């Protein structure tokens, strides 16, 4: 076991407890990076201005730097610091907070979910992107195309992707860019979300705006799928009945078994964190899932407590790069989980494994 393999292990949480016992911020000799596993260390790293989301020497991964996927990647607010992060975020975040949960439920309900593993996969991965695309003003048919292209584009975000997947990601980025250009050029589009984003977007850089609209879809694709899937795993594994308060159920799922297990930060200048001196160029693996189960953050952290008081979680990040779409993601996941259970899919016939990933915990289901 190591901190990266742990993300897709059947039960990584005892190992995370061992990491915390060894120290909040410790150098891993095998991986040649620092591992922040305690809540205090994770909070300190995420808040530190010299801990950045990309290495200063490689703002865009070399594998995609010479293509459209790389151009989009380089403009994403979550892959940038300073004004290139603040400007898109200040345009996008306010509108996400205003989305009506009833509208989300209506969009989810409008999609047909077939009662088998294939239908479940589409509901987990494609459905949430269709919802975001619809909220941005795409028609249902267009939204399905956006979801398919997003599935190809997200391959550029994984170091595990092979060259054919990366080639498809470049092509998908080109097509997504074209669709968003057409959307922004269409004066008949009725989308309060999109209109608000355009009005607040302080830059005249259309490419920056389009890249971050694509980013809204790509962020939705895997993280929301993982949230839905891990909710189903909790119901099946622990033989739970879905409570009436689905929102509270998923809030505890995302704390206890988050879809994003870790993230990385790259030290841009010498600094000290948690009593440890770090050098420029150091890499820190930030163990979000481990911090969620730190007793210093949550009482009785390994227990599933539906009405947990003062629930605290790093699953959606913290500080300047905290995910602005947390409320929307939980709303989509809640509505989707209700729909899945309403189709009378036999959960007892499902088995699962976790999608290969260095940081994600996304259950893939098959029928036994």
Residue pairs with C-beta under 8 A, 6 or more apart in sequence:
1 9
1 12
1 15
2 28
2 30
2 31
3 19
3 28
3 31
3 35
3 37
3 262
3 285
3 287
4 31
4 262
4 285
4 358
4 359
6 12
6 15
6 16
6 261
7 261
7 262
7 289
7 354
7 357
7 358
7 359
7 360
7 361
8 354
8 355
8 356
8 357
8 360
8 361
9 15
12 261
12 289
13 289
13 293
13 302
16 37
16 287
16 289
16 290
16 293
17 290
17 293
19 26
19 35
19 37
19 287
19 290
20 37
20 38
20 290
20 294
22 37
23 37
23 38
24 36
24 37
24 38
24 40
24 41
24 274
25 34
25 35
25 36
25 37
25 38
25 41
25 45
25 273
25 274
25 275
25 276
25 284
26 34
26 35
26 37
27 33
27 34
27 35
28 34
28 35
28 285
31 285
32 283
33 282
33 283
33 284
33 285
34 276
34 278
34 282
34 283
34 284
34 285
35 284
35 285
35 287
36 42
36 44
36 45
36 273
36 274
36 284
36 285
36 286
36 287
36 291
37 287
37 290
37 291
38 274
38 290
38 291
38 294
38 296
39 291
39 292
39 294
39 296
39 297
39 312
39 314
40 274
40 294
40 296
41 273
41 274
41 291
42 286
42 287
42 288
42 290
42 291
42 314
42 318
43 291
43 314
43 318
44 273
44 274
45 51
45 265
45 273
45 284
45 286
46 265
46 286
46 314
46 317
46 318
46 319
46 321
47 318
47 319
48 265
48 271
48 273
50 267
50 268
50 269
50 270
50 271
51 265
51 266
51 267
51 268
51 271
51 273
51 284
52 81
52 265
52 266
52 267
52 268
53 78
53 79
53 80
53 81
53 264
53 265
53 266
53 321
54 60
54 79
54 80
54 266
55 266
55 281
55 283
56 266
56 268
57 281
59 74
59 79
59 80
60 70
60 73
60 74
60 79
61 70
61 73
61 156
61 159
63 159
63 161
63 166
64 70
64 73
64 156
64 166
64 169
64 170
67 166
67 169
67 170
67 173
68 170
68 171
68 173
68 174
68 177
69 153
69 156
69 166
69 169
69 170
69 172
69 173
70 156
70 170
71 173
71 207
71 211
72 153
72 156
72 173
72 176
72 177
72 211
72 214
72 215
73 79
73 156
73 157
74 80
74 211
75 84
75 207
75 208
75 211
75 212
76 211
76 212
76 215
77 84
77 85
77 86
77 87
77 88
77 89
77 92
77 212
77 215
78 85
78 215
78 219
78 321
84 208
85 320
85 321
86 320
87 201
87 202
87 203
87 208
88 201
88 208
88 209
88 212
89 324
90 200
90 202
91 197
91 198
91 200
91 201
91 202
91 209
91 212
92 197
92 212
92 216
92 324
93 324
94 196
94 200
95 192
95 193
95 196
95 197
95 200
96 193
96 324
96 325
96 327
96 328
97 327
98 192
98 193
98 196
99 135
99 193
99 327
99 328
99 331
101 331
101 335
103 135
104 131
104 135
104 328
104 331
104 332
104 335
105 331
105 335
105 338
107 130
107 131
107 134
107 135
108 127
108 131
108 332
108 335
108 336
108 339
109 335
109 339
110 140
111 123
111 127
111 130
111 339
113 119
113 120
113 122
113 123
113 127
113 339
113 340
113 343
114 122
114 343
115 343
115 344
115 345
115 346
116 345
116 367
117 350
117 365
117 366
117 367
119 343
119 345
120 232
120 340
120 345
120 350
120 365
121 364
121 365
123 228
123 336
123 339
123 340
124 224
124 225
124 228
124 229
124 336
125 147
125 151
125 221
125 222
125 225
126 144
126 147
126 148
126 151
127 147
127 332
127 336
128 220
128 221
128 224
128 225
128 228
128 329
128 332
128 333
128 336
129 143
129 146
129 147
129 150
129 151
129 217
129 220
129 221
130 140
130 143
130 144
130 146
130 147
131 143
131 220
131 332
132 216
132 217
132 220
132 328
132 332
133 142
133 143
133 146
133 147
133 217
134 140
134 143
135 191
135 193
136 183
136 191
136 193
136 194
136 213
136 216
137 183
137 186
137 189
137 190
137 191
137 193
137 194
138 146
138 179
138 183
142 179
145 179
146 176
146 179
146 217
147 217
147 221
149 172
149 175
149 176
149 179
150 172
150 176
150 214
150 217
150 218
150 220
150 221
151 221
152 165
152 168
152 169
152 171
152 172
153 169
153 172
153 173
153 176
153 214
153 217
153 218
154 169
154 218
154 221
154 222
155 161
155 165
155 166
155 168
155 169
156 166
156 169
156 170
156 173
157 218
158 357
158 358
159 358
160 356
160 357
160 358
161 169
173 214
176 214
176 217
177 210
177 214
180 210
180 213
180 214
181 206
181 210
183 189
183 194
184 194
184 198
184 206
184 209
184 210
197 209
197 213
198 209
201 209
203 209
216 325
219 323
219 325
220 325
220 329
220 332
222 259
222 360
222 362
223 259
223 260
223 323
223 329
223 360
224 259
224 329
224 332
224 333
224 336
225 259
225 362
226 258
226 259
226 260
226 360
226 361
226 362
226 363
227 250
227 253
227 254
227 259
227 329
227 330
227 333
228 333
228 336
228 337
228 340
229 259
229 352
229 362
229 363
229 364
229 365
230 253
230 254
230 257
230 258
230 259
230 361
230 363
231 249
231 250
231 253
231 333
231 337
232 337
232 340
232 347
232 350
232 363
232 365
233 257
233 352
233 363
234 240
234 253
234 256
234 257
234 304
235 241
235 242
235 347
236 347
236 348
236 350
238 304
240 304
242 249
242 337
242 338
242 341
243 249
243 306
245 306
246 334
246 337
246 338
247 330
247 331
247 334
248 306
248 307
249 306
250 330
250 333
250 334
250 337
251 311
251 313
251 330
252 304
252 305
252 306
252 308
252 311
254 313
254 315
254 316
254 330
255 292
255 298
255 308
255 311
255 312
255 313
255 315
256 292
256 293
256 302
256 304
257 289
257 361
258 288
258 289
258 292
258 313
258 315
258 361
259 315
259 360
259 361
259 362
260 288
260 289
260 315
260 316
260 359
260 360
260 361
261 287
261 288
261 289
261 359
261 360
261 361
262 285
262 286
262 287
262 288
262 289
262 358
262 359
263 286
263 288
263 317
263 359
264 283
264 284
264 285
264 286
264 359
265 283
265 284
265 286
266 281
266 282
266 283
266 284
267 278
267 279
267 280
267 281
267 282
267 283
267 284
268 280
269 280
270 277
270 278
270 279
270 280
271 277
271 278
272 278
278 284
288 314
288 315
288 317
289 315
289 361
291 297
291 314
292 298
292 301
292 312
292 313
292 314
292 315
293 301
293 302
294 301
295 301
297 312
298 308
298 311
298 312
316 322
316 323
316 326
316 329
317 323
323 329
349 367
349 368
350 365
350 366
350 367
350 368
351 365
351 366
351 367
351 368
352 363
352 364
352 365
352 366
353 363
353 364
353 366
354 361
354 362
354 363
354 364
355 362
355 363
355 364
